Amino acid sequence: MLWFDLTLDEFYMNWKGKLIIEWPRPAIGWWRFANNAEFPIVAILEDSVLQGAMPDWKDCIFTWAELNTLPSKWREALRHWRCIYYIFDQSDGKGYVGSAYGSADEENKGNLLGRWKYYAVSGHGGNVLLRKRSPENFTFSILERVSPDLEFADLIKLESNWKERLHTRSPFGLNDN
């Protein structure tokens, strides 16, 4: 991922990552005085050229710090996903299994983006055993995507099955249920 520390001006917000200009001659000079230079607009792109393609869900592994910097196209995809996810604490190798089962309209509740945004803000997502830990050591991944029409009870069984298989229940892991 590329990272730039810029301040966004409200006036140009709609052009963010989408504007291509023509560089005036002589092209050899990479500096210009703003008062006497014209930069014709060549194109306004639909998507940012700085954002890479969203990886397949099986390849999505993010650090806690990256949760706040995900590209907008990626966030939009995660907003629609229901799944079983995994949080790995690199400090001691313990893991936590959780589920995201709400709709895209439930901003901070059930969908994957909502759940991970809550972890990004709080560091623990409301989970008792994660509160005592440093979120800088967490990595987030997706174990399994589930159908939007999977019954809630079936999803909870699936989540419980992952907890058993990965041994994430306390004292071996970070799930307290």
C-alpha positions as CSV (number, residue, x, y, z in Angstrom):
1,M,0.0,0.0,0.0
2,L,1.1,3.5,-0.7
3,W,0.8,6.1,2.0
4,F,0.7,9.9,1.7
5,D,0.2,12.3,4.6
6,L,-1.9,14.9,2.9
7,T,-4.6,17.3,4.1
8,L,-7.9,16.9,2.1
9,D,-9.5,20.2,0.9
10,E,-13.3,20.1,0.9
11,F,-13.4,21.8,-2.5
12,Y,-11.5,19.0,-4.3
13,M,-13.0,16.0,-2.3
14,N,-14.8,14.6,-5.4
15,W,-11.5,14.6,-7.3
16,K,-9.6,12.6,-4.7
17,G,-7.4,10.0,-6.6
18,K,-9.3,10.6,-9.8
19,L,-7.7,13.6,-11.6
20,I,-5.2,13.2,-14.4
21,I,-3.6,16.4,-15.7
22,E,-1.3,17.2,-18.6
23,W,2.1,18.4,-17.6
24,P,3.0,21.6,-19.6
25,R,6.2,21.8,-21.7
26,P,9.1,21.7,-21.1
27,A,8.4,18.2,-19.6
28,I,12.0,18.1,-18.3
29,G,11.2,20.5,-15.5
30,W,9.3,18.9,-12.6
31,W,8.5,22.2,-10.8
32,R,6.2,25.0,-11.8
33,F,5.2,28.3,-10.4
34,A,1.5,28.1,-9.7
35,N,0.7,31.7,-10.8
36,N,1.7,31.2,-14.4
37,A,1.2,27.5,-15.2
38,E,-1.8,25.9,-16.7
39,F,-2.5,22.2,-16.2
40,P,-5.2,21.0,-18.5
41,I,-7.4,18.2,-17.1
42,V,-7.0,15.0,-19.2
43,A,-9.3,12.7,-17.3
44,I,-11.3,12.2,-14.1
45,L,-11.1,8.5,-13.3
46,E,-13.8,6.5,-11.6
47,D,-11.4,4.9,-9.2
48,S,-8.1,5.9,-7.7
49,V,-5.0,4.6,-9.5
50,L,-3.2,4.4,-6.2
51,Q,-5.5,1.7,-4.8
52,G,-4.6,-1.8,-5.6
53,A,-7.2,-4.4,-6.4
54,M,-9.0,-6.0,-3.5
55,P,-7.4,-9.3,-2.6
56,D,-9.5,-12.5,-2.6
57,W,-11.2,-12.9,0.8
58,K,-8.9,-15.8,1.6
59,D,-5.9,-13.5,1.2
60,C,-7.2,-10.6,3.3
61,I,-4.9,-10.3,6.3
62,F,-4.7,-6.9,8.0
63,T,-3.0,-5.5,11.0
64,W,-4.9,-3.5,13.5
65,A,-3.3,-0.2,12.2
66,E,-4.4,-1.1,8.6
67,L,-8.0,-1.3,9.5
68,N,-8.3,2.5,9.5
69,T,-6.5,2.9,6.2
70,L,-8.3,0.4,3.9
71,P,-9.1,1.8,0.5
72,S,-12.8,2.8,-0.1
73,K,-13.4,0.0,-2.6
74,W,-12.2,-2.5,-0.1
75,R,-14.3,-1.0,2.7
76,E,-17.4,-1.2,0.4
77,A,-16.8,-4.9,-0.2
78,L,-16.3,-5.7,3.5
79,R,-19.5,-3.8,4.3
80,H,-21.5,-6.5,2.5
81,W,-19.7,-9.5,3.8
82,R,-21.0,-11.8,6.5
83,C,-18.4,-14.2,7.8
84,I,-16.4,-15.9,10.5
85,Y,-13.2,-14.0,11.2
86,Y,-10.1,-14.6,13.2
87,I,-7.9,-12.2,15.3
88,F,-4.4,-13.4,16.0
89,D,-2.3,-11.9,18.8
90,Q,1.3,-12.0,17.6
91,S,2.6,-11.4,21.1
92,D,1.7,-14.9,22.3
93,G,0.1,-16.8,19.5
94,K,-3.4,-16.8,20.9
95,G,-6.4,-16.3,18.7
96,Y,-10.0,-15.1,18.8
97,V,-12.9,-16.2,16.6
98,G,-15.8,-13.9,15.9
99,S,-18.7,-13.6,13.5
100,A,-20.1,-10.8,11.4
101,Y,-23.7,-11.6,10.5
102,G,-25.6,-8.3,10.2
103,S,-26.6,-6.4,7.1
104,A,-24.7,-3.7,5.3
105,D,-27.1,-1.1,6.8
106,E,-26.0,-2.0,10.4
107,E,-23.0,0.3,10.3
108,N,-21.3,-0.7,13.6
109,K,-23.0,-3.9,14.4
110,G,-23.0,-7.0,12.2
111,N,-21.3,-6.7,8.9
112,L,-17.6,-7.3,8.7
113,L,-16.7,-3.7,8.0
114,G,-18.7,-2.6,11.0
115,R,-17.1,-5.1,13.3
116,W,-13.6,-4.4,12.2
117,K,-14.2,-0.6,12.4
118,Y,-15.3,-1.1,16.0
119,Y,-12.0,-3.0,16.7
120,A,-10.1,-0.2,15.0
121,V,-11.6,2.4,17.3
122,S,-11.7,0.5,20.6
123,G,-8.8,-1.9,20.1
124,H,-10.9,-4.8,21.7
125,G,-14.3,-4.8,20.1
126,G,-16.0,-5.1,23.5
127,N,-14.4,-8.5,24.1
128,V,-13.2,-9.0,27.7
129,L,-10.1,-11.0,27.0
130,L,-9.0,-8.7,24.3
131,R,-9.3,-5.6,26.5
132,K,-6.1,-6.5,28.4
133,R,-4.0,-6.8,25.2
134,S,-2.3,-4.4,22.9
135,P,-4.1,-4.2,19.6
136,E,-0.9,-3.3,17.8
137,N,-0.1,-7.1,18.0
138,F,-3.4,-8.1,16.3
139,T,-3.9,-9.4,12.7
140,F,-7.3,-9.8,11.3
141,S,-8.3,-12.4,8.7
142,I,-11.4,-14.2,7.3
143,L,-11.9,-17.8,8.0
144,E,-15.1,-18.4,6.1
145,R,-17.7,-16.2,4.2
146,V,-21.3,-17.2,4.8
147,S,-24.5,-16.8,2.8
148,P,-26.6,-13.7,3.6
149,D,-29.6,-16.0,4.1
150,L,-27.8,-18.4,6.5
151,E,-30.0,-18.7,9.7
152,F,-28.6,-17.1,12.8
153,A,-28.5,-20.3,14.8
154,D,-26.5,-22.0,12.0
155,L,-24.0,-19.2,11.9
156,I,-23.5,-19.5,15.7
157,K,-22.9,-23.2,15.3
158,L,-20.4,-22.5,12.6
159,E,-18.6,-20.0,14.7
160,S,-18.5,-22.4,17.6
161,N,-17.1,-25.1,15.4
162,W,-14.3,-22.8,14.4
163,K,-13.6,-22.0,18.0
164,E,-13.3,-25.7,18.7
165,R,-11.1,-26.5,15.7
166,L,-8.7,-23.6,16.4
167,H,-8.7,-24.0,20.2
168,T,-9.6,-20.3,20.8
169,R,-11.6,-20.8,24.0
170,S,-10.0,-19.7,27.2
171,P,-7.4,-20.6,28.6
172,F,-5.8,-21.6,25.3
173,G,-7.3,-18.8,23.3
174,L,-9.1,-15.5,23.7
175,N,-12.7,-16.5,23.4
176,D,-14.5,-16.6,26.8
177,N,-17.5,-18.4,25.5
